[in-house]
């Protein structure tokens, strides 16, 4: 394993374009080892595509190298411009604290590996990517659909009762997971007259809870495979607020689910601070109105970052207590909200460019 002090010196050499071939090989091998370790952890968690489920070490190492290859692109002067773009703003931190060299490099490599996997998944299996993305949204939006870590896997279950759940004791943990054929039958029955994947998942989990011979929760990866089997090769009508979006839409955002959640948390903090400083502290909004702004913008940016495409502001107004406002009153709030969205998107772009040097801009749609 490369010592942190050595990594720090290598980064400084790369920034100065003052490195030997040996230096470069050491740095590349180190980045490849970080990427490979991340890929192995993803595979252990069942989150790599089936092609790599049983891949040997050589194939996994090749995937790691392919995932980070773009980092080593050079300009016409031979400089590694993508590495320089990433490390240069961080040089002071890396110089002062040697541990920052390791942290920042791991962050760069893992983020780039995630992006590469996401792009490959979307390119090779667009229907699967859409189903996977929408499945990840369901427990975020439907309070009756729960997701929980159990052992090494994520599980989904339905619980709409006021009583507190005791997982897994309240969900028949001593019974086996529902069999494939039985699950297919139940899923096909659940999707009748339903047009959106979240509705289908909700109905399926609700029916699963009534089954007497199996546990009342299901592994998320198993449910994904079932949905893929039923929906992946068919055109389905998805017209409510959770559409399986087209990956070619300009609003689609090519970052992993974990990073999407990270950016969502960051931007919520950003616009809350802006609302406080620009409107609340200047007595332009009371706290009740500010809370509605939070709710509208929370949902807007969750849609934008988690599903890649946000709706129009009147759609979010209709789901808030602003829905009964007179047109003139809403016009004033709408102008402020549009301004806050513009500010927040600019902030997102800046963060994205700083952390993902392989992308020229975050691809998100205009208001």
N, C-alpha and C positions, 0 to 999 in steps of 0.2 A: 504494500500500500504506500502510495506517495505521501511523504511527510508534508504537513501543512506549510511549513516554512519554504519547502521546495516549490510547492504550488504557487505560493505568493510570488516568488522570484520569477517563475515561468510566466505568470500573468503580466508582470511588469516588463519582461522581455518582449512579450507579444505586442504590448502597447507601444513599445519603442521600435518594433520591427528589428530587434537585435537578438535573434535566437538562432541556434544551430539546428540542423536536421535532427540531431539527437534530442534536443530540447522539445522540438515539435512532436516527435514520435512519443515522447514520454507524456506530454500533455494530451495528445489524442488518445493514447491507450487509457489514460486515467478517465477521461470523459466517457470513453466507451465502456469502462468498467462500471461507472455510475449508471449509465443507461441500461446496461445489461442487468444490473442488480434491480433496477426499477422494473424491468420487464419480467424478471423472475417473480417479483412480488405480485405483479398484476396477474401472472399466470396462476400462482398459488391461490389467489383470491377468485379465480375463475373469470377474470375480466379481460382475457385475451381471446381473439377469434380462434375458432376451432383449428385453423391451419397450424397454429403454434402450440396447441394443447399438449402435444407429445413431442415437440421439437427437441433435437439434441442441443448440446451446448454450442456447437459450431453455428447452427442455424440461428439460435438466439443471439449470438454475438454478431452475426451478420445483420440481423434485424436492428440491433442496437447501432451499428455503424451506419446503416442506411438512414436511421432516424435522426442522427445528428450530423449527417454529411454536410448539410447546408451551412452549418456553423463555420465551416472552414473554406468558404468561398473567398476568393481574393479579388482585389481591384487591379487596375492596370499597372499599379506600382508594386504589386505583390503583397500588399498588406491585407491582413484578415479583417476586413472592414466590419463584418458583423460582430466579431468578438470585440473589436475596438469600440463599436457603437454601444455594446452592452457594458463593458468593463470601465470605460473611461469615466463616466459620471460616478462610478463607485470606487475610483482609485484611492481617494483619501481614506475611506473606510477600510479598504483592504490593506493599505499601508500602515494604518494605526493599529488595527486588530488583525492579526494573522488568521484567526478563525473565520473572519469574514470571507477570506479567499475560498475556503472550503464551502461555506454556506452559500455564497453567491454562485459558485460554479455548479454546485448540486442543483440549485434552483434553476439555473439556465438550462442544464442538461435535461432535467426531469420535465420542465415545461416544454422543451423542444421535442422530447420523445413523445409526450402526450399529444402534442399537435400533429406529429407525424402519424401516430396511430389513428387519430381522429380523421385525418385526411384520407388515409388508406381505407378505413372503414367506410367512409362516405362514398369514396370512389368505387370500391369493389362491391359494396352492398348498400346502395342508397335507401332501399326500403327498410332494411334492418336498422340502419342508422336513425331513420325517422321514428321507427317503433321504439327503439331504445331510448331516444331523447324524450319522447312523449311519456313513456313508462316512468322515467325519472321524475316527471312533473306531477304525476298523480298524487302521491302522498303529500306533496307540497301544497296542493290546492284543495284536496278533499279531506276534511277533518276526520271522516270515518274510515279512511284508508290509512293504515299505519305501516311504517317500515321500521324494522329493528334488526340490529346485528345479533346473531345467535351462532356461537361457534365461529367458523371462518366464513359464514355466508350471511347475506342480507335476506330477510324474509318479509313478506307482505301479508297482512291480514285485515279483516274488516271488524271494526268495533265502533258502534254508534250509540252505545248505552252511556248513561250518566255515571254508572258505577265504574270505579277505577279498575283497569285491566291488570291482571297478574300474569305476565307472560313468562313461560308458555303454559303455565298450569291451567289457565282458563280456556285453553284452545286444543285440548286433546293431544298433548305432546307424546303420549305413549302409543298412539296410533301411527301407522306409516304415512308418509306423504302421499297424496292422491296419485294414483297411477296415470301413466301417459294417456291411455285410451279413455279412461274415465274423465280425465281433465279436458281432453279434446271435446268429448261429448258435452260436458258442462259448459265449456267456453262457447261452443257453437250455439247452445241453447241460450246462453247469456247475451249473445250479440244480436239476437233477433230484434228487429225494429230499433236498434241502437246505431247511431252514426259515428260516435267518437270513441277513441280508444279509452279515455278516462271513464266514460260511462260503461263501457264493456268490462273494464277491470273491476270497477265498483260492483257491478252486477254479479260478476263471476265470484269475487271474494265473498259477497253476501250469500250466494248460493252455497259456496264451499263451507261456510259456517253451519249450514244445515245438514251437511253430509254426516251420517252417523259412523261410518267405517274408516275415516281418515282424519288426520290432524287438520285443524282449521286455519293453518297458515301454509304458505308455499314459498319455496326458494325463488328469489327474484330472477335468477338466471334461468330456472325452469320455466317460469311464467313468460319470460322473454321468448324462449324457444317455442312455446306453445302459440304465442301471439304471432311470431314470425311464420310459423307453419300455417296458421289460418289466414293471416292478413298480408303476409309478405309479397305474395304474387298476385294479389287481387287489387282492383281499384275500388276504393271504399269512399263513401260520401262522408266528408268531415266538415261540417259547416258551423259548428258552434265555436266557443271561444278557445278550444284546445285542438286546433287542426294539426294533423301530421303535416308539417310544413315542407314545402319543396326545398331541397338543399341548394337549388340554384337561385333562390330568391336573393336579391342583393342584401337583404336584411340578415342573412344567416351568419352566425358567428362561429368561427372555427377554433374554439378552445374547449378544453375538457370540462366535464361537469363540475369537478372540484374547483377549477379556476373560475367557472361561471359563478359559483356560489361565493367565491372570494370577492370577485368584482361586484357582485350584487351587494354584499355587506359593505364594501368600501363606498360604493356610490350612495347607498342609503345614508351613511354617516355624513357624506359630503353635502347632499342636498338638505339634510336636516340642519346642518350648521348654516347653510346659506339662507334657509327660511327663517331661522332664528335671528341672524344678523340683519338681513335685508328687510324683513317684514315684522316679526314679533317685537324685536327691541325698538323698532321705530313706530310701534303702535299702528301698523298698517293691517295687522291680523291679530285677532285674539287667539288664545290657545286652542279653543275648540276648532276654529277654522284651520289653524296650523296642523292640527291632528288629521283633518280631512285631506290636506295637502300631502301629508305623510302617506296616508292610505292610498291615495290615487297614484302617487309617484312610486311607492313600493311595488304596487301591482304592475305599473307600466314597465319598470326596469326589470322585474322578475320575468315578465313576458319577453322583453327584449333580450336579456342575457341568457335565460334558461331555454327559451324556445326559438330565439333568433328573430322574432318578429313581434312588434308591439302593435296594438290597435290604435284607433284614433281617440283623442281625449274625450269626446262625447260618450264613447263606450264606457270609459272609466267613470265619468260623471254619473251615468245612469246607475252605477252600482254603489254610489256613495250617497251620503245625506245631502249632497248638492243637487240631487236629481230633481228637486222641486223648486230650484231657484228660478227666478224670472230671468228671461234672456239677457237683460242689461246687467244684472248682477253676475251671471255666469260669464259674460263677456270679459268682465274685469278679472275674475279669477282665472279664466282660460288664458288670458294674456300673460299673467304671472307664471302659470304652470308651464306654458310653452317656453318662456324665458328660462325657467329653471331646468327644463329638459335640455335646452340648448347648452346651458352652462355645464350640466352633468355629462352630456355626451362629449363635450370638449375635454372634460376632465378624464373621462374613460379613454379617449384617444391618446391623451398624454401618458396615462399609466400603461396602456397597452404597448405603445411604441417603446417605452422605457424597458419593459420586461420581456417583450417578444420581438427581438431584433430581426427576425426573418419576415416580419409582416410590415408592409408599408403603412397600413392603416387598419384600424378595426372596422370591419365591414358591417355597419349598421345603417338602417334606413333613416331618412329624414322624417320629421314630424308630418 
